[in-house]
């Protein structure tokens, strides 16, 4: 694991970790979506472009958005989080040792 020891390095590390998290969410959502982006987004009252951005790892969703996405995927929110955790692996953390 890379050590983040100065402010510039800390910012770069956090941005990289955030992107890794967004990519993991994107992969899980793509793998579990059984309907079109339009239909999935419409069912939970979300814009199609926001759903697409989530699937492309562009957006960092809030917990309430993740909850709605889980409902749109017909899975429990805690299962969505567990699937994202599996994608990230056991070593992922925003906290440096």
Buried (B, 14 or more C-beta within 10 A) or exposed (E): EEEBEEEEEEEEBEEEBEEBBBBBBBBBBEEBBEEEBEEBBBEBEBEBEBBBBBBEBEBEBEEEBBBBBBBBBEBEBEEBBEBBEEBBEEEBEEEEE
